[in-house]
Amino acid sequence: MQIDIIGSGFAGLVSACFLAKNGHEVHVHEKNEMVGGRARTFKAEGFTFDMGPSWYWMPDLIDKIFEDLGEKRSDYIDLKRLDPSYRVFWNDKTNTDMPASLEELYRVFDDLEKDGGKKLKRFLEDAQVKYKVGTEKFLEKPGLSLLELIDVEVFKNFFKLDLFKSVEKDVCNRFESYKARSILRFPVLFLGEMPHRIPSLYTLMNYADLKLGTWYPKGGMQQLAQALKQIAEKHGAIFHLNRPVTGLECANNKVTHLNFEGHSKTVEQVVAGADYNFVEQQLIPKEYRRYSPDYWDKRKMAPSSLIYYLGVNKKLENVEHHNLFFDEDLVEHGKQIYDQPEWPDSPLFYACVTSKTEPEVAPEGSENLFLLMPLAPGVEDNEVLREKYLNIMLERMERHTGQSIRGSIVYKRSYCINDFKEDYNSYKGNAYGLANTLMQTANLKPKITSKLDNLVFCGQLTVPGPGVPPALISGKVAAKLVLQKGA
Ligand SMILES: Cc1cc2nc3c(=O)[nH]c(=O)nc-3n(C[C@H](O)[C@H](O)[C@H](O)COP(=O)(O)OP(=O)(O)OC[C@H]3O[C@@H](n4cnc5c(N)ncnc54)[C@H](O)[C@@H]3O)c2cc1C
């Protein structure tokens, strides 16, 4: 059967791999010049930048995708565990490194509060149960029936999953110090909501962070996309880059044609890996849309981001590969993302310097600096605002690390809401898709099926959710559904 895939983000790529491996004629249509979607990369003036994801977490889940494809991840990607995993900067001008070794980590927590190590050990034991049940029992479910959730393991561990307690409550019940609490709140920020609105089930992310660790794929995140492209091509998939799909023609509850600029083609089966909202609301004729504009408007989107890619012509001191600037109040910043969307008064931000691990990504003696500030989706975006916040971030980074940076910037590119919309057709310019609140989890997410019999969705706006591992799994779930339907 001929299968056409819209978009070559991680979800579309994995879908292409599974479908091509099963003998289908797969064509992937990608709007941009490169595969990988939000994990694109670019080079400028000797610097190489990963444009989006930089935290390679849950390596076990990513390895499993390769295994399910009959491949070994290590044949394609050279992974290095980072130690420390990251550095956190605080408002009292101190910083904390998060060591890879658990024993050392317990000692770090002992320094943060009385019995901190013991408390962390217990917390991680509970988080491990959630990780195991969550990843084994929920992640690969298509979210089409409640029966999918009935499982002996889930039943046995139901109360340990803490579905109705928030991350905030769980963390604050167990830890007293501001710093321990902040470190343990951090991973759920990837899920696009504040810890008091995310079920404590997702402290499974703390297990991923602190036990499974932070890794770096040599060559950056784009290597993962290139590896998947290679596997899909090995099985015969054909990639068409710079080819945006401009519409879907439909008849008798089926997609009949994909339209492109200047031509169209007939189709048998379609997998949509581009932003769900865009495909559903812009490409499909109205009568075949499952959701209304009002439905979409009421969805809680994960944040967008202001990003700066900076080339610095000197070595940066006192920074690690990953650096979190938690020197301002998360709750206040969170309010200005989720409750009263506006540019933040005192933002938290993140700095990534991959040249600390892989010097080849910057000219000799230089560093590539990636700054990211989470931002409410849909707010105004212009150059003046971007520059204002660049200065805020750099001033604080200079202050905390005790060096001047602004005078050494030799390359600068910004990326924000307008770019997310322009490059990815991203709804409200979101960066990470749909927030993983309880009411937007599993079966309550936009469905992977559609009103059209031969169209299946995948990607970060549907099951299982945002992030690299979930997006990969989403592609597998969509492919499985297509295969089950008899393709
Ligand atoms: C700045 C940033 C930092 C992040 N950091 C991390 C991190 O550190 N760790 C982590 O795990 N996750 C991170 N994430 C989240 C993660 O990158 C995403 O959840 C994941 O990559 C989404 O993959 P996807 O396939 O669902 O969507 P996308 O990557 O958006 O792929 C969709 C594809 O569809 C294409 N497309 C759109 N419209 C059309 C069209 N009309 N025709 C054809 N193609 C089209 C797009 O060009 C794109 O290639 C980050 C995301 C961002 C933006």
Ligand as a Chemical Component Dictionary entry (heavy atoms), coordinates in Angstrom:
data_LIG
# 
_chem_comp.id                   LIG 
_chem_comp.type                 NON-POLYMER 
_chem_comp.pdbx_formal_charge   0 
_chem_comp.three_letter_code    LIG 
# 
loop_
_chem_comp_atom.comp_id 
_chem_comp_atom.atom_id 
_chem_comp_atom.alt_atom_id 
_chem_comp_atom.type_symbol 
_chem_comp_atom.charge 
_chem_comp_atom.model_Cartn_x 
_chem_comp_atom.model_Cartn_y 
_chem_comp_atom.model_Cartn_z 
_chem_comp_atom.pdbx_ordinal 
LIG C1  C1  C 0 12.949 24.734 21.820 1  
LIG C2  C2  C 0 12.521 23.346 22.170 2  
LIG C3  C3  C 0 13.220 22.641 23.130 3  
LIG C4  C4  C 0 12.837 21.347 23.447 4  
LIG N1  N1  N 0 13.577 20.657 24.349 5  
LIG C5  C5  C 0 13.333 19.346 24.529 6  
LIG C6  C6  C 0 14.262 18.546 25.233 7  
LIG O1  O1  O 0 15.312 19.044 25.652 8  
LIG N2  N2  N 0 13.989 17.223 25.401 9  
LIG C7  C7  C 0 12.847 16.657 24.902 10 
LIG O2  O2  O 0 12.629 15.445 25.083 11 
LIG N3  N3  N 0 11.956 17.403 24.189 12 
LIG C8  C8  C 0 12.189 18.713 23.979 13 
LIG N4  N4  N 0 11.359 19.457 23.198 14 
LIG C9  C9  C 0 10.128 18.845 22.681 15 
LIG C10 C10 C 0 10.396 17.967 21.468 16 
LIG O3  O3  O 0 11.356 18.553 20.652 17 
LIG C11 C11 C 0 9.100  17.798 20.682 18 
LIG O4  O4  O 0 8.082  17.314 21.551 19 
LIG C12 C12 C 0 9.228  16.833 19.513 20 
LIG O5  O5  O 0 10.403 17.069 18.779 21 
LIG C13 C13 C 0 7.998  16.985 18.625 22 
LIG O6  O6  O 0 8.068  16.120 17.540 23 
LIG P1  P1  P 0 6.839  16.002 16.532 24 
LIG O7  O7  O 0 7.211  15.006 15.516 25 
LIG O8  O8  O 0 5.590  15.785 17.291 26 
LIG O9  O9  O 0 6.647  17.466 15.900 27 
LIG P2  P2  P 0 7.592  18.388 15.004 28 
LIG O10 O10 O 0 8.986  18.241 15.404 29 
LIG O11 O11 O 0 7.003  19.737 15.026 30 
LIG O12 O12 O 0 7.425  17.774 13.541 31 
LIG C14 C14 C 0 6.380  18.140 12.690 32 
LIG C15 C15 C 0 6.932  18.279 11.291 33 
LIG O13 O13 O 0 5.865  18.604 10.395 34 
LIG C16 C16 C 0 6.352  19.551 9.463  35 
LIG N5  N5  N 0 5.226  20.267 8.855  36 
LIG C17 C17 C 0 4.451  21.240 9.393  37 
LIG N6  N6  N 0 3.526  21.632 8.503  38 
LIG C18 C18 C 0 3.712  20.890 7.387  39 
LIG C19 C19 C 0 3.075  20.828 6.123  40 
LIG N7  N7  N 0 2.045  21.620 5.822  41 
LIG N8  N8  N 0 3.543  19.950 5.203  42 
LIG C20 C20 C 0 4.588  19.137 5.478  43 
LIG N9  N9  N 0 5.234  19.162 6.655  44 
LIG C21 C21 C 0 4.792  20.018 7.607  45 
LIG C22 C22 C 0 7.252  20.440 10.277 46 
LIG O14 O14 O 0 8.144  21.157 9.462  47 
LIG C23 C23 C 0 7.956  19.403 11.153 48 
LIG O15 O15 O 0 9.107  18.909 10.518 49 
LIG C24 C24 C 0 11.710 20.750 22.827 50 
LIG C25 C25 C 0 10.999 21.463 21.859 51 
LIG C26 C26 C 0 11.411 22.740 21.525 52 
LIG C27 C27 C 0 10.669 23.470 20.451 53 
# 
loop_
_chem_comp_bond.comp_id 
_chem_comp_bond.atom_id_1 
_chem_comp_bond.atom_id_2 
_chem_comp_bond.value_order 
_chem_comp_bond.pdbx_ordinal 
LIG C1  C2  SING 1  
LIG C2  C3  SING 2  
LIG C2  C26 DOUB 3  
LIG C3  C4  DOUB 4  
LIG C4  N1  SING 5  
LIG C4  C24 SING 6  
LIG N1  C5  DOUB 7  
LIG C5  C6  SING 8  
LIG C5  C8  SING 9  
LIG C6  O1  DOUB 10 
LIG C6  N2  SING 11 
LIG N2  C7  SING 12 
LIG C7  O2  DOUB 13 
LIG C7  N3  SING 14 
LIG N3  C8  DOUB 15 
LIG C8  N4  SING 16 
LIG N4  C9  SING 17 
LIG N4  C24 SING 18 
LIG C9  C10 SING 19 
LIG C10 O3  SING 20 
LIG C10 C11 SING 21 
LIG C11 O4  SING 22 
LIG C11 C12 SING 23 
LIG C12 O5  SING 24 
LIG C12 C13 SING 25 
LIG C13 O6  SING 26 
LIG O6  P1  SING 27 
LIG P1  O7  DOUB 28 
LIG P1  O8  SING 29 
LIG P1  O9  SING 30 
LIG O9  P2  SING 31 
LIG P2  O10 DOUB 32 
LIG P2  O11 SING 33 
LIG P2  O12 SING 34 
LIG O12 C14 SING 35 
LIG C14 C15 SING 36 
LIG C15 O13 SING 37 
LIG C15 C23 SING 38 
LIG O13 C16 SING 39 
LIG C16 N5  SING 40 
LIG C16 C22 SING 41 
LIG N5  C17 SING 42 
LIG N5  C21 SING 43 
LIG C17 N6  DOUB 44 
LIG N6  C18 SING 45 
LIG C18 C19 SING 46 
LIG C18 C21 DOUB 47 
LIG C19 N7  SING 48 
LIG C19 N8  DOUB 49 
LIG N8  C20 SING 50 
LIG C20 N9  DOUB 51 
LIG N9  C21 SING 52 
LIG C22 O14 SING 53 
LIG C22 C23 SING 54 
LIG C23 O15 SING 55 
LIG C24 C25 DOUB 56 
LIG C25 C26 SING 57 
LIG C26 C27 SING 58 
# 
